[in-house]
Amino acid sequence: RWRRRRAGDVPRVVAFNKCEDGRDVSGADREVAARHADVGPLLVSATHGDGLPDLLDALRGFGAAANSAHDDGDAAPAVRVALVGRPNAGKSTLLNALARSAAATTAREAGVTRDAVEAR
């Protein structure tokens, strides 16, 4: 499964990529996502920009919550994002869309981005 187990108090948003042209997600996947996510499921298309404003709003909300919980005078904690999914699910394209840069190499064939990529 795309999500094996819940790990602590880490906030989660579930977004299904490649949902352009009216493409939808199965009811079962939506059900599992709704059970395990704090936000979502969101339908996005990184290639076309569909749903990205909602995803960015959710991530900003997590950042605001982290900043309000942080009050010891040090720098606010960074919000870390993990993009997980099956091969050729559009994770690198989604990263590039969120980062607004070409942080990860993308191609039509699966397996082009094999190493961890960091973007800010």
N, C-alpha and C positions, 0 to 999 in steps of 0.2 A: 504494500500500500504506500501511497505518497506520504503518509504521516503515520509513523509507527507508535509513538507514545508521547504523552505530554511531559514536558520537562520543567518543573518548577513554576515560577511566577512570570515567565517570559511572555510578554504580550505578543499576540499573533494576528496577522492579517492573512487571509487566504485569497489569492487572486489567480484566476485561471486566464492564461495568456492564449493568444491566437483565436480570440472570439470575435473576429471581424466578420462582416457580411452575414450577420444574423446567426452565426454559429453559436450553439448552446452547449451546456454541460449537462451530463446525466443527472437525474434526480438523486441517485445514490451518492454521487460525488458531492453534490450540493448539500445533502444531508450530513455527510461526514464533515465537510468543511464548516458548516454552521455549528456543529457540536464542538469543534475544537478551536475555533477562531474567536478572537475578541471582536474582530471586524471582518465582515465578508460573509459569504463569498462575493468577490468582485469579478466581473467579467471585463477583461482588458484586451487591447490589441496594441502591443508595443510598436509594431510596424506602422499602424495608422493613428496612434495616439488616443484611441478610444478607451475611456475609463481611467486613463492615467491621472487626471486631476483628482478623482476620488481616491486612488491609491496614494498619491502624494499627500492628500489631506489626512489620510489615516496614519501615514508615517510621521507627519508633522505632529499629529495628536499624541503619538507615542513619545516623541521628543519633548513636547510640552509637559507631559506627565512625568517624564524622567527629570526634567529641570525643576519642576515644582517639588518633587520628592527630595531633591538634592539641595541641601542648605548648609553645608559645612564650610563655605567660602572658597573652596577649590573650584577649578574649572568644572563645568557641567559635564556629566558623562555623555559620551557619544552614543548615538543610537546605532546599533549594529543590525544589519539586514542580511539574512541568508536567503538566497534564491535557490529553491530545490525543485526538482522535477525530473521527468523522464528525459532521455536523450532527444534532442531536436524539439524541445518544447518551447524554445524561444527565451531561455533564461538570459543569455548574453545580450540579445536584442533588448530585452526588458531592462537589463542593467544599463545599457547605453542610453536608453530613453530616460531612465530615472536620473542618471548622472549628467545627461545632456552633453555627452562626449562619446568618443569612440574608445571607451575603456577596455572593451573586450572585442576580440576578433570574431566576426560572424560569417557564416556561409550557409548555403542551403543544405549541405551534408552534415550529418551528426558527428560529434566528436571533435570539432575544431577547437573549442575552448576546453582544455583539459586541466589546466592549473587554476588554483584560486586566483581571483582577480579582485583587487581592492580599488574602490573609487570613492571620491568624496563629493 
